[in-house]
Amino acid sequence: MAGRALPEELLKGILLATFLLVPAITGELSWMRIFVPLPAFYILVTHGEIRGNSILIKSILAAGLGALLLGILQAFVFSVLFLPLAYILARAVRNKHSVLQAGTTGTIVLTSIWVIGALFYGMVEQTHPYKQILATIDSSMDATFAVYQQSTDIAPDTIAQIELAFKRIRTIIPEIFPAILLITVLITVWINLLLGDLLLKRKDARLSPWQPYGQWRLPDQLVWLVIASGVFLMLPLPLLNKISLNCMLVMGVVYFFQGFAVLTSLFNKWNVPWAFRFFVYSLILIQAYGIIFLSIAGLIDVWFDLRKSQNETT
């Protein structure tokens, strides 16, 4: 048994080290940081806190050594800042906390760590991280538009339309950037909750205390935040409009999670094949209209229980 356990632990450790190191090596794969907590969460639950910590520490040290040798230690540290979420979720499983409590705690802790990390980085580098990110986005958009301008295959009228679109985007991004940051945190927590729960139940259904995803539900009272944001957005107060817009965007994503649960519940009810589910999920995620539709479905589920018949039969 020990001979079999060692390679399994080694593979899990290598997987975690890969998720920590690869996004630090190349910016094109920086999105992989979202998945950093997933293997750590799985390790902590399946191997227990003591043994799991041992595997995690070895993986972090190995990846850290690689980052040091490659001269990418700063980017590696940013990857490590995602790891506390794994501990929050593992503790939630161990203490049998609800999905809502686990997700809320994870969001608060991860946001706090990112803010503290940004402040520390700003003090060390004598810079403003928030403004630096916005400046980087702005320069990236300049470079992208320059590529369009240099293309001989695009008509001048089309170039003018693209330029106008870029100007609008550059104007709106600073206004909604707080929402973008918080949405990034929420998506990170949601993905690790969802995939972590699926992996644990795949190994042993008793490992996860949470209900199937199709039954995950937000508190009904949360809808009042959406209503209040919509009302404040219509008032002639610029600062309040900005806050309300950011709040509406964040709540739209939150209710997308609930709409996704509604769709999953209906698929379970109708016994839809997994191949078709994957096709529909992919189509929704790459289409803005699909995301908006599921956000609306999540809101409707507050007043009209779209999963009632499904819950009654389970």
Secondary structure by P-SEA (a helix, b strand, c coil): caaaaaaaaaaaaaaaaaaacccccccccccccccccaaaaaaaaaacaaaaaaaaaaaaaaaaaaaaaacaaaaaaaaaccaaaaaaaaaaaaacccaaaaaaaaaaaaaaaaaaaaaaaaaaacccaaaaaaaaaaaaaaaaaaaaaacccccaaaaaaaaaaaaaaaaacccaaaaaaaaaaaaaaaaaaaaaaaaaaaaccccccccccccccccccaaaaaaaaaaaaacccaaaaaaaaaaaaaaaaaaaaaaaaaaaaaaaaacccaaaaaaaaaaaaacaaaaaaaaaaaaaaaccccaaaaaaac
